[in-house]
């Protein structure tokens, strides 16, 4: 759609350019046009105004179309849900094996994730496990901050993200742990979680007390 609008805008520009050339070549006929009551300068002014309005409309529509194509928000597919469940299970198997418990969306269980890292049960090279930890962080954020998992698509790709209500505020928990650890950043899990809470709290609308 955007490409088509650009094409039409280009065609309009070519048309206007050709008309302007024709006007220059026919300058000698300006007097006869004026005699018939239609000054060519006035006609060109009208056409120029029409051209600018039409071009502005095309560019505005094209910009809106491009923005729409750049961002697309959809619900999780069944494949997404299954993948995320498998990721949760991946970490819960580890916490159950080593610590005798599972992560059930409680802030107190963040210590399980930290211990997996500190004891190198999960290393900085295990991207799937690190992203699985991010999903568990996201589950806790969704529960405590009233957010929901969605699919966020833009020019950079497709991601599973958390959305705050119907706003344009998003978090991307799946990579909160992995991108730090894989870059050598050892920020504690609880600090990553607190920063995410602070970020989302800062954009929430204040409650109106009755």
ABEGO torsion letter per residue (X at the ends): XAAAAAAAAAAAAAAAAAAAAAAAAAAAAAAAAAAAGBBAAAAAAAAAAAAAAAAAAAAAAAAAAAAAAABBBBBBBAAAAAAAAAAAAAAAAAAAAAAGBBBAGBAAAAAAAAAAAAAGABBAABAAAAAAAAAAAAAAAAAAAGBBBBBBBBAAEBBBBBBBEABABBBBAAAAAAAAAAAGBABBAAAAAAAAAAAAAAABBBBBBX
